[in-house]
């Protein structure tokens, strides 16, 4: 594990990611990076009495004057899949590489799980046998049954309960307390509202679903910086079921 790490984001989830990182790599020198407009006024984050710089640029040359290998690896410190996609795209373009997904010592993860890169598994998470997390997955204090698959950029928030053999698509955001029945599929870039119950497949990508049972309430609104990270035909493919 590198003794330096970039954490993408500057919100509360980023501070939580910092603590998970310190469990696996005590004393690792850390930088937070967030160049989005809403983060421009935040220059320092205080975590555990330490003040840690928040960078608004992808130029790390000042930190590499004496050590070229410094700050080459990153993890995602935010929960919003759309923001993750935007910042990961910039990090990769800047030459950074995702570190192995960081796992809290207070998470329960079976040894046959596959955890991807660039993500965080937070305290209180339960991942049962043969769960597969893609890259940049954020898994908070939630439970996931056997043989589930999470696509890249997915986020499972606290209190969720996902039954076995479920496929959670790329960029899916499961709101607080969401329950998902076994053997279902949720299409890419679907947001499921808090306390929803998913009892049937959600097959249309790029929607917001809510309720018990969870049903589509509207199309998701994607900001232009997110759309700019995809090929021009991607949005047309995303909306072909409208």
C-alpha positions as MATLAB code, in Angstrom:
seq = 'XXXXXXXXXXXXXXXXXXXXXXXXXXXXXXXXXXXXXXXXXXXXXXXXXXXXXXXXXXXXXXXXXXXXXXXXXXXXXXXXXXXXXXXXXXXXXXXXXXXXXXXXXXXXXXXXXXXXXXXXXXXXXXXXXXXXXXXXXXXXXXXXXXXXXXXXXXXXXXXXXXXXXXXXXXXXXXXXXXXXXXXXXXXXXXXXXXXXXXXXXXXXXXXXXXXXXXXXXXXXXXXXXXXXXXXXXXXXXXXXXX';
ca = [
       0.000    0.000    0.000;
       1.226    3.494   -0.849;
       2.163    5.798    2.029;
       0.437    8.667    0.205;
      -3.153    8.745   -1.003;
      -5.522   11.067   -2.833;
      -9.125   10.997   -1.628;
     -11.565   12.297   -4.219;
     -14.172   14.566   -2.652;
     -14.380   16.898    0.317;
     -17.675   16.029    2.018;
     -18.472   14.072    5.169;
     -18.121   10.799    3.280;
     -14.588   11.818    2.313;
     -13.718   12.263    5.977;
     -15.153    8.814    6.702;
     -13.036    7.394    3.871;
      -9.996    8.975    5.524;
     -10.612    6.978    8.715;
     -11.013    3.722    6.788;
      -7.754    4.463    4.977;
      -5.963    5.104    8.272;
      -7.068    1.710    9.580;
      -5.327   -0.116    6.741;
      -2.446    2.305    6.310;
      -1.793    4.225    9.553;
      -0.026    7.508    9.043;
      -0.580    7.648    5.289;
      -0.150   11.192    4.019;
      -3.432   12.281    2.469;
      -4.763   14.956    0.149;
      -8.400   15.636   -0.633;
      -9.106   16.720   -4.219;
     -12.317   18.351   -5.404;
     -12.305   20.875   -8.248;
     -16.086   21.146   -8.614;
     -17.499   24.693   -8.341;
     -19.374   24.036   -5.107;
     -16.132   23.020   -3.370;
     -13.979   26.009   -4.311;
     -14.290   27.765   -0.952;
     -13.211   24.712    1.049;
      -9.417   24.709    1.302;
      -8.899   22.638    4.442;
     -10.700   19.715    6.065;
     -10.274   19.044    9.774;
     -10.298   15.349   10.640;
      -9.441   14.108   14.108;
      -7.794   17.416   14.955;
      -5.636   17.366   11.812;
      -5.988   19.959    9.084;
      -5.660   18.391    5.635;
      -5.440   20.363    2.417;
      -8.225   20.282   -0.162;
      -6.805   20.738   -3.652;
      -8.789   22.294   -6.483;
      -6.319   21.297   -9.188;
      -4.873   18.080  -10.600;
      -1.287   19.357  -10.588;
       0.710   17.459   -7.952;
       4.149   18.683   -9.027;
       4.783   20.553   -5.758;
       4.286   17.315   -3.833;
       6.542   15.319   -6.157;
       9.650   17.495   -6.142;
      11.492   15.089   -3.876;
       9.491   11.929   -4.520;
       8.023   11.264   -7.945;
       5.948    8.357   -6.663;
       3.939   10.515   -4.237;
       0.176   10.868   -4.627;
      -0.265    8.516   -7.564;
      -3.117    6.456   -6.071;
      -6.672    7.467   -5.234;
      -9.891    6.264   -3.649;
     -13.381    7.755   -3.917;
     -14.526    9.637   -0.850;
     -18.000   10.596   -2.018;
     -21.255    8.688   -2.226;
     -22.931   10.340   -5.212;
     -22.224    8.089   -8.229;
     -22.491   11.007  -10.663;
     -19.872   13.023   -8.774;
     -17.706    9.916   -8.524;
     -17.797    9.492  -12.299;
     -16.855   13.150  -12.884;
     -13.913   13.156  -10.465;
     -12.648    9.687  -11.414;
     -12.611   10.727  -15.069;
     -10.442   13.725  -14.150;
      -8.189   11.686  -11.866;
      -7.475    9.132  -14.574;
      -6.809   11.895  -17.100;
      -4.287   13.367  -14.634;
      -2.399   10.065  -14.531;
      -3.635    8.826  -11.154;
      -4.471    5.172  -10.596;
      -7.149    3.664   -8.350;
      -5.861    2.011   -5.199;
      -7.387   -1.272   -4.029;
     -10.783   -0.735   -2.428;
     -10.289    0.111    1.245;
     -12.165   -2.023    3.771;
     -12.859   -1.051    7.370;
     -11.707   -3.495   10.018;
     -15.261   -3.221   11.379;
     -16.822   -4.513    8.155;
     -17.752   -8.176    7.677;
     -16.486   -9.375    4.298;
     -16.211  -13.030    3.298;
     -12.801  -13.940    1.849;
     -14.274  -15.004   -1.502;
     -15.663  -11.533   -2.220;
     -14.141   -9.452   -5.023;
     -13.819   -5.781   -4.102;
     -12.516   -3.891   -7.137;
     -10.468   -0.697   -6.990;
     -10.918    2.865   -5.834;
     -13.845    2.219   -3.509;
     -14.524    2.124    0.223;
     -16.326   -0.450    2.382;
     -17.324    1.355    5.566;
     -17.774    0.147    9.172;
     -20.820   -2.040    9.726;
     -20.998   -3.339    6.163;
     -21.895   -7.006    5.681;
     -20.834   -8.659    2.419;
     -21.693  -12.338    2.381;
     -20.193  -15.039    0.204;
     -19.176  -14.383   -3.406;
     -20.210  -10.722   -3.601;
     -18.508   -8.852   -6.440;
     -17.974   -5.094   -6.213;
     -16.852   -3.222   -9.304;
     -14.476   -0.282   -9.252;
     -15.275    2.899   -7.283;
     -18.074    1.282   -5.271;
     -19.053    2.923   -1.978;
     -20.652    0.534    0.501;
     -21.828    2.018    3.786;
     -23.358    0.272    6.828;
     -25.614   -2.106    4.871;
     -26.127   -5.818    4.221;
     -25.623   -7.671    0.957;
     -26.546  -11.317    0.456;
     -24.607  -13.981   -1.410;
     -23.679  -13.852   -5.099;
     -24.576  -10.203   -5.696;
     -22.851   -8.021   -8.288;
     -22.347   -4.258   -8.045;
     -21.311   -2.321  -11.143;
     -18.682    0.414  -11.179;
     -19.556    3.657   -9.347;
     -22.497    2.102   -7.468;
     -23.322    3.313   -3.960;
     -25.142    1.398   -1.243;
     -26.080    3.720    1.619;
     -26.653    2.873    5.263;
     -29.487    0.560    6.230;
     -29.923   -1.083    2.834;
     -30.662   -4.798    2.684;
     -29.959   -6.543   -0.620;
     -30.952  -10.182   -0.996;
     -28.838  -12.736   -2.842;
     -28.244  -13.105   -6.588;
     -29.028   -9.441   -7.233;
     -27.334   -7.395   -9.964;
     -26.881   -3.715   -9.142;
     -25.956   -1.857  -12.322;
     -23.232    0.679  -12.919;
     -23.797    3.975  -11.137;
     -26.848    2.826   -9.172;
     -27.536    4.772   -5.976;
     -29.527    2.922   -3.310;
     -30.993    5.410   -0.834;
     -31.060    4.958    2.924;
     -32.900    1.846    4.057;
     -33.678    0.465    0.608;
     -34.652   -3.213    0.455;
     -34.052   -5.276   -2.689;
     -35.652   -8.689   -3.219;
     -33.494  -11.609   -4.320;
     -32.524  -12.314   -7.943;
     -33.446   -8.882   -9.296;
     -31.612   -6.532  -11.642;
     -31.412   -2.747  -11.351;
     -30.356   -1.027  -14.584;
     -27.378    1.363  -14.764;
     -27.554    4.871  -13.316;
     -30.827    4.343  -11.484;
     -31.395    6.224   -8.232;
     -33.642    4.430   -5.737;
     -35.143    6.713   -3.090;
     -34.766    6.079    0.616;
     -36.889    3.410    2.326;
     -38.001    1.995   -1.023;
     -38.724   -1.682   -1.632;
     -37.508   -3.052   -4.955;
     -39.620   -6.139   -5.667;
     -39.380   -6.184   -9.487;
     -36.558   -5.558  -11.932;
     -35.907   -1.894  -12.689;
     -34.980   -2.281  -16.345;
     -34.887    1.316  -17.587;
     -31.525    3.025  -17.047;
     -31.135    6.593  -15.870;
     -34.324    6.964  -13.837;
     -35.334    7.845  -10.292;
     -37.477    5.176   -8.626;
     -39.248    5.401   -5.292;
     -41.840    3.694   -3.140;
     -42.947    0.282   -1.944;
     -42.964   -1.184   -4.485;
     -40.367    1.035   -6.157;
     -41.542    2.485   -9.475;
     -40.235    5.144  -11.826;
     -41.112    8.682  -10.776;
     -39.027   10.598  -13.337;
     -35.906   10.585  -15.461;
     -32.681   11.411  -13.664;
     -31.184   14.859  -14.244;
     -27.527   14.485  -15.184;
     -25.272   17.573  -15.070;
     -23.269   18.466  -18.155;
     -19.857   17.662  -16.585;
     -21.124   14.111  -16.099;
     -22.420   13.830  -19.663;
     -19.097   15.156  -20.945;
     -17.346   12.042  -19.606;
     -19.201    9.797  -22.054;
     -19.205    9.307  -25.846;
     -21.727   11.526  -27.623;
     -24.102    8.638  -28.358;
     -24.300    7.515  -24.730;
     -27.195    9.761  -23.665;
     -29.252    8.651  -26.655;
     -28.721    5.035  -25.644;
     -29.584    5.855  -22.040;
     -32.893    7.425  -23.058;
     -33.976    4.963  -25.742;
     -36.759    3.585  -23.525;
     -38.359    6.975  -22.812;
];
